[in-house]
Amino acid sequence: MNYEKNNKKFLLWLEEQLEKNYYTYSNNNKNIEKERIYLNGYILKKKDYVDNFMNDIEDLILSNGFVINNEKEFRDEMASFVYRYSNT
């Protein structure tokens, strides 16, 4: 049951809009502002970022003569890595 709950949470996270966080200051207060990220008029989702990241890493691995034996496991592990270390 815990796996299903975590997987659903992860899948919902992937569908969220990709946002850039930046800090602003006013009256000695630090505020976090968010800005959506667009590409060709399309609002990027976290899924788009994860897919591009995984493709770049995969290309880097293969171009250096290494082999990925289990592509599904590789992609699952990479997606989990990005999710774990993101600012959700």
C-alpha positions in Angstrom: 0.0 0.0 0.0 2.8 2.4 0.9 4.4 1.9 -2.6 1.1 2.7 -4.3 0.7 5.9 -2.2 4.3 7.0 -3.0 4.0 6.2 -6.6 0.7 8.2 -6.9 2.4 11.1 -5.2 5.4 10.9 -7.6 3.1 10.7 -10.7 1.2 13.8 -9.5 4.5 15.6 -8.9 5.6 14.8 -12.5 2.5 16.6 -13.8 3.2 19.8 -11.8 4.4 22.9 -13.6 8.1 23.5 -13.6 8.8 26.7 -11.7 11.9 28.8 -11.0 12.2 30.0 -7.4 14.0 33.3 -6.7 14.2 35.5 -3.6 13.0 39.0 -3.2 13.5 41.3 -0.3 11.3 44.0 1.1 11.1 45.6 4.5 13.9 43.3 5.7 11.8 40.2 4.8 13.0 37.5 2.5 10.3 36.3 0.2 10.3 33.4 -2.3 8.8 34.2 -5.6 7.9 31.6 -8.3 7.9 32.0 -12.0 6.6 29.4 -14.5 9.0 28.2 -17.1 7.9 28.2 -20.7 9.4 26.7 -23.9 7.9 27.9 -27.2 4.7 29.1 -25.4 4.3 25.8 -23.7 4.3 25.6 -19.9 6.9 23.0 -19.0 6.1 20.3 -16.5 8.4 18.6 -14.1 8.0 15.5 -16.3 9.5 17.4 -19.3 12.6 18.3 -17.1 13.0 14.8 -15.9 12.7 13.3 -19.4 15.3 15.8 -20.8 17.6 15.2 -17.8 17.5 11.4 -18.3 18.1 11.7 -22.0 21.1 13.8 -21.4 22.6 11.5 -18.8 21.8 8.4 -21.0 23.6 10.1 -24.0 26.6 10.9 -21.9 26.8 7.3 -20.6 26.5 5.8 -24.1 28.8 8.3 -25.8 31.5 7.3 -23.3 31.3 3.6 -24.2 29.3 2.4 -21.3 26.2 0.2 -21.6 22.9 0.4 -19.7 21.8 -3.2 -19.2 18.3 -2.5 -17.9 16.9 0.8 -19.4 13.6 0.7 -17.4 15.5 0.3 -14.1 17.9 3.0 -15.1 15.1 5.4 -15.9 13.2 4.6 -12.7 16.3 5.1 -10.6 17.1 8.4 -12.3 13.5 9.7 -11.9 13.5 8.8 -8.3 16.9 10.6 -7.8 15.5 13.8 -9.3 12.4 13.5 -7.2 14.2 12.9 -4.0 16.6 15.9 -4.4 14.1 18.4 -5.9 12.6 21.3 -4.0 9.1 19.9 -4.1 
